Amino acid sequence: MKLPIYLDHSATTPMDPKVLDVMLPYFLENFGNASSSAHVYGWLAEEAVEIAREQVAALIGARSDEIVFTSGATESVNLAIKGFFETQVKKGGHIITSKTEHRAVLDTCAWVEANGGSVTYMDVTPDGLVDLQKLENEITDKTKMIAIMYANNETGVVQPVKEISLIADKYKVTFFTDATQAVGKIPVDVKADGIDMLAMTAHKLYGPKGVGALYVKKKEPKIQIEAQMLGGRHEKNRRSGTLNVPGIAGFGSACDIAAASIQDQKITILRNKLENALMAIPGSVVNGAHTSRLPHITNISFQDVEGESLLIEFCREVAVSRGSACSSVTNRPSHVLTAMGITDELALSSFRMSLGRFTTDNDIEQAISHITSCVERHQQNLKLR
Ligand SMILES: *Cc1c(COP(=O)(O)O)cnc(C)c1O
């Protein structure tokens, strides 16, 4: 079977073969438990974990002792928000987030509300941005945390993170950001950006699935987070459970490779080529076009088409998605696009295409030709009806 061209790198990326090479020994000869301190099996595993911790930290400008390894960004988000909230709940905490966050953040915020906290879900501008003045206006003396993502997983829209951190700082509020899509794609520097906590995951940057990290800034006063996994007190008692040594080693290697290739313009050039070609189809609109976006994502609304049947036709030749991987199983319009003021109908005929490190010029040419002919045929059929 000839597989379709993969343009869904925001859902997950293939592993870089170099990452797999780094991981393999930790499944086989170096299989030790990183907590086994009495013998060389443990020492070798621990050494791999600590090298990876340095590599992950380096990619985001953190210190290695600020990195907590988890099972992925969802767990990191849960640990950041629930773990932080549990230490603040008795004081009646308030969290400010946005309507365009990933479900991991939205559902965890819903948990906060169900557990005695309050949450403000900020609207965004038509370009998907949080309004800084409105954000500042929402802060009360109960506000403990601002949780705003670094860059959106459906549109690639990058939030004004530095400015948000300055507001958080001014009111002594903790700033947490879900940077899962941004890390490894654009330069992220937790110190320069003023970030207190940051969630990331390996499988969106050519590493393995099932491993991620939470950055927790070391500062005074200390950011208190309650562990969500209890047990062997791993990760300085912030996340118990035997460390996924091969996964962590792969994560570190993936971060190293990402750091070395982050300035490469190839993906941006291909994304722009795809976008410009599809914009030639009458009525198409790029969502979030007028602001800074990640280099690998484009989200396009097509007019006068029926989204569901279009998706079925696309998938024979190109793997794209409507909304995020988590919401594409449902048939609901994307909450991200509707928050940007797009109608339900248009949201259902909007598609996210996300490119990756191994996407070729030939892939993009084929994708352009297939998508264009599908959309144009659909538009014509609708006119004939
Ligand atoms: C993929 C993604 C997540 C979830 O990451 P997992 O590692 O799969 O749990 C969270 N937030 C954003 C923005 C994402 O893109």
The ligand as an SDF file (V2000), in Angstrom:
LIG
                    3D

 15 15  0  0  0  0  0  0  0  0999 V2000
    0.3160   17.1860   21.6220 C   0  0  0  0  0  0  0  0  0  0  0  0
    0.0030   18.2650   22.5780 C   0  0  0  0  0  0  0  0  0  0  0  0
   -0.2310   17.9870   23.9360 C   0  0  0  0  0  0  0  0  0  0  0  0
   -0.2690   16.5780   24.4760 C   0  0  0  0  0  0  0  0  0  0  0  0
    0.9930   15.9770   24.4410 O   0  0  0  0  0  0  0  0  0  0  0  0
    1.1740   14.4210   24.8180 P   0  0  0  0  0  0  0  0  0  0  0  0
    2.6440   14.2540   25.0000 O   0  0  0  0  0  0  0  0  0  0  0  0
    0.6650   13.6740   23.6370 O   0  0  0  0  0  0  0  0  0  0  0  0
    0.4160   14.1680   26.0510 O   0  0  0  0  0  0  0  0  0  0  0  0
   -0.4760   19.0470   24.7820 C   0  0  0  0  0  0  0  0  0  0  0  0
   -0.4820   20.3180   24.3290 N   0  0  0  0  0  0  0  0  0  0  0  0
   -0.2620   20.6310   23.0480 C   0  0  0  0  0  0  0  0  0  0  0  0
   -0.2710   22.0450   22.6160 C   0  0  0  0  0  0  0  0  0  0  0  0
   -0.0280   19.6160   22.1270 C   0  0  0  0  0  0  0  0  0  0  0  0
    0.1810   19.9250   20.8550 O   0  0  0  0  0  0  0  0  0  0  0  0
  1  2  1  0
  2  3  1  0
  2 14  2  0
  3  4  1  0
  3 10  2  0
  4  5  1  0
  5  6  1  0
  6  7  2  0
  6  8  1  0
  6  9  1  0
 10 11  1  0
 11 12  2  0
 12 13  1  0
 12 14  1  0
 14 15  1  0
M  END
$$$$
